[in-house]
Amino acid sequence: MYQEIFKKYEPTKDNLIYILHDIQDNHPQQYITEEAVLSVSKYLNVPINHIYGVITFYGMFSMKARGKNIIRLCESPPCYLKGCDNIYRKLKEELNIKQNETTEDGLFTLELCACLGVCGNAPVMMINNDIYGDLTEEKVVKIIKDIKGEK
Amino acid sequence: MKMINLTINNVPVEVPEGTTLIQAALKAGFKVPSLCWHPDLAPTAACGICVCDVEGYPVPKRACATPVTEGMKVNTNSRELRELRKTILELVLANHDVKCPTCVANGKCELQQLAYTMDIDMEKVPKLLEMKPIDYSSPSIVRDTNKCINCGRCITVCNDIQTVYALTFADRGFEAHVDTAMSWGIGNSACVNCGQCTVYCPTGALREKDDTDKVWDALLDPTKHVVVQEAPSIRASLGDEFGMDMGTVTPGKMYAALRALGFDSVMDTNFTADLTIMEEGTECVENLKKHTGKPVITSCSPGWVKFVETYYPDLTPYVSTAKSPMSMFGALSKTYYPEVHGLDPKDIVSVAIMPCTAKKFEAQRPELARDGVPDTDIVLTTREFLRMIHEAGIDFQNIKEAKPDEGMSFYTGAGTIFGATGGVMEAAIRSAYFLVTGQDLENPNIEAVRGLKGVKEAVITIPGFGDVKVAVANGLGNARKVMDKIQQQINETGSTEYHFVEIMACPGGCVGGGGQPFGNGIAQRARRGEALYKEDANMDFRCSHHNPEITKIYADYLEKPGSHKAHELLHTYYFGRDKFKGQVEKQTTGLDSHH
């Protein structure tokens, strides 16, 4: 089932990360299944322990099913100094989930991440590919509401 | 070789170029404190304990990963270095499940020793550890992540030395830990149970599955008749624990200790090592005579057997169908032995003392059982046997030597060298030569296949046949090299240059087994191996075919090597396994009569 993706890449070790991204992006729940790891291992002839090491090392990869919208809240020092822990608490309250969990309706997954490169607008979070800066607790509630409304 | 001069703590020292600081310091007489470093393994520079000051560098350097340079001035011990090391060690201990009194590594643990010598006050070390479940999924190896210090030695051994690819680092930062793929557990990984990770683990995080309770239960049950066998390498692996020289060969004390523990019958795997040579040697000679162009590959090492089943299932038809010496003994202990002694096989508990964690897995193979009861009921590693000797309070060094029970215990020098890499090959050549020519080798010492070199090759000329090309590999990474070559030759030309190949999963062979004492490195393995060759050299009988008990068991029971009865009891078959969980996919040999 991953043949369409594999076709795009030579079976060399250095394509591992590209292939994993592709697989994750193409999964409706934005994650890499165990079955996918085995397929990649066969395709690249790379042992599964190495692939598992790579997937768990990088925070962008997940082996757990995730929601439609992945919230990545920056917890690097500038955002921390600007109060990202309050934002984090508010997000957890609002969504009623903890770190790396997904809401029951499958709409949101909450993750923490390292610097997103927009420290001038700290505290910052990213939802899917969009950046949201200068966050306040009120702003966060509205962002969530807006996205829910979109569905 | 270019030599480098440097001074360490003002002591001048000269070492070859490429030497690391930590090794140069040893030569200068200073043991730099270290935790993740091991002389047998490439440095990972993971822990940072071995930091040293090097003149001209603003920050301390890790001695394990710093090559020496000309004129280097090194200080291994300053106030700052001590503080640094203590801080690192406290951080390690804060995340360590400190259960020293009941830990299998107690007294052998490198973390324990370092914490003691560096005067750590445990009262000042915070407890940050979040306990995680212990992995009991494997029949051979237990992994307790709570005792892991993330040194990475097990990963280096598993991936780089053994090329088994079972262990990896997972996650990162504070969450970084050693794991199997998908956290499936060791029993559901590519692990072949070789246990090298347990030997190199500096703490008790990786250890054998302890079966000593089962043995005590059997010994203390009057309705059971408990039979024991000991692998060749065991006799060279006990003495040093009790203050004797490393590699002292102590069969008499070993038998005496087993009698003191209460075993009903003490016999010897060395006997079935000789028997293996008769069966495997015959198989090999038949193969030579047929000029098949295919090799016979040894099957004694259960880590190797699972490895070939997992990574080279297409080569399993060339693996000798002869069971390992342990499993031959197991089969005979439930058939021949009770028949001779008028016992009910159901009352027999067959115990094996092995240098090997993979033997625990081998004993559980369904094809090595009779009516669902394993031929070998319980396997203990050297470490477990040593613990039993300690628990029973046996004064091993001074115990009066004893003799084993007759029937399945007499052995030749050929049997005893099974414990060292190249030993099976040498033993087989001695008997194959006899089987072809009807004469013994003038010089039974086959030096070309001895020693710790990863891959050894030799050509033996047997009159009446011609040249026999042999290869010997120890360590699975080396086995892979030989198998890749054989696979390629067979795929391209339909035949291979090799006639006979010996593979041992562990570097050094069984003396370097995964069940051997903690910290049993290459240097110790070399001593133990040499000791076995010395025992061989001093024996009256040095060829398996001259073993009088072997002659007797064939005359009384097994008829002749390769007979129908021998096949039924002493031969087996193999499988192909998947590379992910090591699960059986299909039987690959034994479906036809015989290859």
Boltz contact constraints between the chains, C-beta under 6 A:
constraints:
  - contact:
      token1: [A, 34]
      token2: [B, 182]
      max_distance: 6.0
  - contact:
      token1: [A, 38]
      token2: [B, 580]
      max_distance: 6.0
  - contact:
      token1: [A, 47]
      token2: [B, 165]
      max_distance: 6.0
  - contact:
      token1: [A, 48]
      token2: [B, 181]
      max_distance: 6.0
  - contact:
      token1: [A, 48]
      token2: [B, 580]
      max_distance: 6.0
  - contact:
      token1: [A, 49]
      token2: [B, 165]
      max_distance: 6.0
  - contact:
      token1: [A, 49]
      token2: [B, 168]
      max_distance: 6.0
  - contact:
      token1: [A, 49]
      token2: [B, 181]
      max_distance: 6.0
  - contact:
      token1: [A, 52]
      token2: [B, 168]
      max_distance: 6.0
  - contact:
      token1: [A, 52]
      token2: [B, 181]
      max_distance: 6.0
  - contact:
      token1: [A, 52]
      token2: [B, 182]
      max_distance: 6.0
  - contact:
      token1: [A, 53]
      token2: [B, 168]
      max_distance: 6.0
  - contact:
      token1: [A, 53]
      token2: [B, 169]
      max_distance: 6.0
  - contact:
      token1: [A, 53]
      token2: [B, 170]
      max_distance: 6.0
  - contact:
      token1: [A, 56]
      token2: [B, 170]
      max_distance: 6.0
  - contact:
      token1: [A, 56]
      token2: [B, 171]
      max_distance: 6.0
  - contact:
      token1: [A, 57]
      token2: [B, 172]
      max_distance: 6.0
